Amino acid sequence: MVQKDRRFFGDPPEFLSQCSASAQLEAEVASALANDGTVDASDVVVTADHGGVTLAGTVASTQEIARCSQIALEIAGVRHVRNIIGVWGSKI
C-alpha cells in the first residue's frame, strides 16, 4: 500500500475558519476583561459564536456586570453580548 502526503488546496473549510474566528474573539474579549482595572472578571467565562459573545460567571457588583458587557462590546467583531453574569453570593 502506498501512503500519500495529505494536502489541502484552496480555502480552509468554512467550519474551521469560523471556529478559529470565534476562538480569536473569545481570546480578545477575555484578555480585555482580564486587563481592565475596573472589574475582577477572574470568574467570568467568555464564549463566542458568529460575532455573538456570551459572558457567564460571577463578579462583585452589578456595576461590574454592566462594565463587562461594555468591555466586550468595545472589541472589534463583537455584534452583540448576552450577559448571564451574577453577583457573588447573591441568590439566583
N, C-alpha and C positions, 0 to 999 in steps of 0.2 A: 504494500500500500504506500502511495506517495503522499506525503504531507506538504501542503502548500501554505505559504505565509498568508495570514489573514490580512486583508487590505480592505479599506473602505474608501470609496471615491465619491466626491460630491459633498453636499452639506450633511451635517450630522442629523440623525433622526430628530424630528420635532420634539418628541417627548424628552430627549436628553438635553436639548438646548433649553427647554422650558424648566426642567428640573434644576439645571445649573443657574438659570436666571433667578429662580425662586430662592435657591440656596444663597446666592450672592446678595439678594435683597434681605434675607434673614440676617446674614452676617453684618450687613451695613447698619440695619436698624439696631441689632443687639450691641454693636460697637458704639453707636451713638448714645444708646441708653447707658451703657457702662461708663462712657467718658463724660456724661453730663454731670455737673457738680450739684444739681438741684434735686436729684432723685436717687434713692437707693433701689435700683432695679435688679439686684442680685437674685431675687426670687421670681423674676419675670421671664417667661418663655416666649420666644418670638417664632411664629410660623408664617410662611408666605405662600401664596398661590395666585398666579396670574395678576400680580400687582396688588392684591389684597393682602393685608397683614393682620394677623390675629395676635393680640397681646394677652397672655394669661398668667396668673400668679397672684402675688400679694405685694403690697407696698405699705408704707407707714401712714399715709393720709389720702384723703380724697383729692387734695391738691396735686399729690404725686401721680395719682391716676390720670388726671387731666393732662399733666405735663408729659407723661409717657406717650399719650396719643399725639400731642403736639410735636414731640420729638420725632415720632415715626412719620408723621405727615410731611415733615421737612426734608425727608430723604427722597432723592430723585427716583422715580419709578413707582413710588407708593401711590396707589389710586384711592384706596380707602382703608380705614382702620376699624377693626372690630375689637373693642376693648372689653375683656371679661376679667379685668384685674379687680381684686378685692383688697380690703384694708386688713392688715394683720390683726388677728384676734377678734375681728367682728364676726357675728353670726350671720350665716347666709340664709 
